[in-house]
Amino acid sequence: MRRCLALVSVGLGLLSAALMPLNIFGQEGHHHSGITGEVFISDCPLVRRGLNCDRPYPTGITVVTGNRRFITVATDGQGKFEVFLKPGDYVLIPDGAGEAKFPRVEALAVRVEKDSFTPVTIVYDSGIR
């Protein structure tokens, strides 16, 4: 019985490692630069001065590299993400970008400098006014 439990534990550990999003190491060996970000959705039916309508929005983001490589990143439950990248120019494509339906969001060009993390904020338009 103990051996069976140990095998199940090892199997679950390997499965969770295989399913882990690539936001841990977008490109191996580049742990000193990349992108950190937050994703929000604006969802107030009535906007008033001083009222914050932005809520964290968990989603997926595709990072397109200069050599047309795609890296998939998943935000956490609070809409935050981090991806380690070499210095260079990238395009972030949030899930649903460019679609005509709500929620709407656009792709974002980002430049990563050597030894720094570029902060980004992505805001989805819910269509609620």
N, C-alpha and C positions, 0 to 999 in steps of 0.2 A: 504494500500500500504506500509506504514512504517513497519507494522508487517511482511509483506511478505519479505521485504528487510532485516529485522532483522533476520528472520528465515534462509534466504539464507546465510547471513553472518556467522551465527553460524554454519550452515551445512558445509560451505566451510572451516571454521576454524577447525572443527572436522575432516574433510576429510584430510586436510593438516597435522594435527597431526598424523593421522593414517598412512599416507604415508611417514612420516619422517624416514630417514634411521637411523639404530641403532648406528651410529657413535657418537651420543650424549651421550648415556650411555650404553656401551657394557655390563657392569655388574653393577647393581644398588649398590650404596654405596661405590664405589671405584673411587673416583674423584681425587685421589692423585697419581695415577700411570696409565700407559697405553702406547700407541704407537702413535707417530705423524709421518706423512710421506708425501712424495711427489712421484708422479708417472710421469715419462717422457717417451717419445718415441724419438728415435734417427732417424732423417729423412733427413740427408744431402746426396745428390747423390754423392758429392765429398768432402771428409774430408781433411781439410787443418789445419795446425798448427794454434792455436789461434781461430779457428772457433768453436763456440758452436752449436752442432747439436741437442741438446736435447730440446724438446718442451713439455710443460705440456700435460698430457694425462688423461682426465677424464675416469674413469672406475669403476668397482666394485671389491671388495676384500672380500673374505671369510676368517674369522679368525677362526682357529680351536683351541679349548682349550684342555687342558690336559685330561679332562674327555669327550672328543669327542663332545663337544657342538659347534655348528656353529653360528657365528655372522656375519651378512652381513653388510658391510661398503661401502658407496658410496663416491667417491672423489668429490670435488667440480669442478667447471669449470677450475680451475687452477691445477688440479691433486693433491690437498692437502686433507689430511684426518687426523682425530684424533679419537681414540677409547679409552675409559676408561676401564682398566682391572686390575684384581688382579695381584700381583706379581706372576710370573711363566713363563713357557715355552709355546710358541704359534707357530703356523705355519700360515703364510699369503699366501693365494692362490689367486693371481690376476686373473681376468677373462681371460680365454684362456690359462692358465698355462698348460704346458705339451702337448699342441697341436702341430702337425707338421707344420701347416700353419702359415703364418705371419699375424699379428705381433706375435713374440715369446716372452715368458717370463717364468720364473721359479718360483716355490714356494720358500718361504724364512722363515727360522727358526728364531724366535726372542725371546729373554729373556727380561722380564719386571722385574725390580728391585723395591723394596718398595720405595714409595714416589718419583718416578721419571718417566719420559716419555722417552721411547727408540725411538730415531730418526731413520727412515729408508728411503732409497731411492730405488725405484723400477724403472728399465729401461726396456722398451719393445724394442725389436729389430724389426725394420720395414722391414728389408730385403733389404733396399735401400743401395747401395754401391757406 
